[in-house]
């Protein structure tokens, strides 16, 4: 029965995706959401709330949601973007490949995402001005400094090069940890985390069959930080890991 229920759930949710996408893109066209950075992230928040409901994602927030500055988080899945968009109304710094994803890449491009080409040595430094524009518009900006996603049980060392713009901008920073669980007790690493050699469509279809996915988001205190990029990377890694592993 569990297998049948999961199959039916996947089918029903998959059939809902086309009208959901049409509604979100219609919102973009007719609401004037492309007129400013703030309008774009507000549109992305509406998109995220609809998709969280569609996927069956329940979000529990711990701590105070930041409304300005940089959010530094561990990275587990594309659901991270859905959830943080929904609760924090933020923009993102993302790898260039995401821009080419079907549908979700389109959402990202229109949602004020900053894309970084990591093949270029100066790519991170080049986005400082784009980051400043979003922060000046009153939009929190989320960075995933592990540089890749993980199985969700620990936090990889942060890439210090990603903190070069943070040092230059001098903005307030909030550590954030994302911890998933499944209602049926399944493996987060195998069924929620998007990592290793997984491909998007099969992973998403499997996820749509789940009874429920729960995400606990832990926000630390927001504050201005001092030090060079290596110090920031070390200190924030310690904070994010502490938030993730707390009981």
Helices and strands as residue ranges (DSSP letters): H 2-30, H 37-55, E 57-62, E 70-73, H 79-88, E 91-95, G 96-100, H 104-110, E 114-116, H 123-126, H 128-136, E 141-143, G 160-163, H 164-169, E 173-182, H 188-191, H 200-208, E 213-223, H 229-245
